[in-house]
Amino acid sequence: MRGSRFLALAGLADDEASALACVDAARREHHDATHVAFAFRLRGGRTRAADAGEPAGTAGRPILAAIDAARLVDAVVVVVRWFGGTKLGTAGLARAYGQAARRALCGAGVENRYEYSRLVVESGYEQVAAVKRLVAPPEVVLVAEEFGATARFTLDVRRSRRAPLEARLAGARVRLV
């Protein structure tokens, strides 16, 4: 905008350390930039936004607003600015940072991610088919199976599907270990 150049980068962040690693990588790669502002939102509601020397609320907050408008979690956006000689004012800065963040998020695409919990179940051989019928990726994923005196299965289950699966396993006379 009016002489300044903006570059926005969007990425996936599993935790605060990985989000800050993205920010540090952008700072190292674009060491000649005037400002490197960022925001992230993580699972569980943890957020952080930094204006990187811009007037308060003109960089980090609009970047975080773009993440929130896209309804994303585990997302980090870094906006790099090279000052072009024309002052944009606080409203102009907020618009420019927000617009750059929105464009980066639109170009990045979305990856659906789910939280899983692990279940270990044990059954007699007569229930093996019943357990196998309950395996339905991506909701229920078979991680491992062992056959000895009994059949033992390790399953990863989406947290939202765990209670119904446990009820179905109990109905099939399959024991949780």
N, C-alpha and C positions, 0 to 999 in steps of 0.2 A: 504494500500500500504506500503510495506516494514516496517512492524511493527506498523504503525499507524492504528487505527480502525476508520471507518467512518460510521455514521448512518444518513440516510437522511429521512426526513418526509415531505410529501406534503399535502397541504390542501387547503380548500376553504376560501377566505377572502372577505367579503362584503365591508370592508373599512379598513383604516389604523389601527384603534384600534383593530379590530379582527385579522389582520395579526400580529400585535405586541403581541397580547395575545397568539398566537400560539408560537411565539418565546420565550416569557416569560415562557410558560408552558414547553417547551423543556429545557430551562435553569434550571428550578426548578427540573424537573425530572432527568436530567443528570448533576447535580451540580458538579460531579467529572470530567467532560470533560475539556479538555484543551482549546477548541475553540467551539463556537456556532455561526456559520456564517449563514446568511440568505439573501433572496431576495424575493421581491414580485412585482407583476404588477396588478394594479387595473383598473377597467373600467375608461375611461377618460384619460388613459395614465400615471397615477401616478405610479411611480416606486421608489423602494428603495432597496439598496444592502449594506450589511455590511460585512467587512472582519474579524471582531471579533479578532483583534490582529495579524492576518496573514499579510504577506507583501501585500502592496496595490495592489488591482486588482487580487489577486490570489484565492479569495474565493467567495465574493459577486458577482463579475462580471461574472464568469463562471456559477454560479447558475442562475443568471438572463438570461444569454444566453440560458440556457436549457429551461427556461420558455418561452422565445421568440421563440426558435426553435420549441417548441410544439404548438405555436400560442395560448397561453392561456392568459386569463385575469381573474381577481379575484382569483389569485392563489398565494400561499405562499409556499416556500420551505425552510426548515431549515436543515442544515447539521452540525451534531455534530462530533467533532474529538477528539479522545484521542491520544496524541502524543506517538509514539512507540519507540523513541530513534534515528531513522534515519531521517536525514534532507532530504526532497524531492526536494528542490530547487523550484524556482518560477514556472517553467513549470510543474514540477511534481505535485505541489500543485494545480495549475489551472486544470490540467487533472483530478486529484482525486476528487476535489470538483464538477467539471462539470459532471463527470461520475456518482458520487453518486446522484446528482440532477436528471439526466436523468433517472436513474434506479427507483428512487422514483416516478417520474412522470409517467413512464410506468406502474408501479404497482398500481398507484392510480386510473387510469381510468379518464374519462372525463364526466362532467355533462353539458349538454347544458342548458344555462339560457338565458332568454330573458327579455328585459325591456318592461313593460306594462304601458299603461296610462288608466285612468278610464274615461268612458263616461257614462253619464246619459241621457237616451232618453225617450221621452214621445210620446205616440200615442193614437189614437182611437182604439177601440176594433177590428175594421175591419183590422188594420195593425199588430195585434199581431202575426199572423202566419208568416208574412213577416219578422218581427224582429227575431222570433225564428229560422227561416231558416238561418239567418246570424250568429247565434251562432255556432261556429265550433272550439271546443277546439283543440289544445292549442292556436290557433291564436286569437280567440274571446271566452271569458269565461263569462258565465252568473253568476254574483255575487249575484244579488237580483232582485226580481220582486214584484211590488205592484199593486194592482188593486183597483181602486176607481172610480172617475168620468172618469179618463183616465187610461191607462196602463202605468206604469213607470218601466223601466229596467235599472239596473246598470250593465255595461259591463266592463271587463278588456280586453284591446285590445293591441296586440303587436304593439309597436310604428311604425314598418315598415308597418303595415297593417291599420293604423288609417285613413289615407287620403282616400284610396279606400273604406273603410267601411263607412266613413262619406258620400261619394258620393252615395253609394248604399242606405243608410238610407234616404238621401234627395230625391232620386228617388222614394222611397216607401212612401214618404210624412210623414216621422217620424221626429219629432222635437228634436234637441239637447237641453238639459236643462243646 
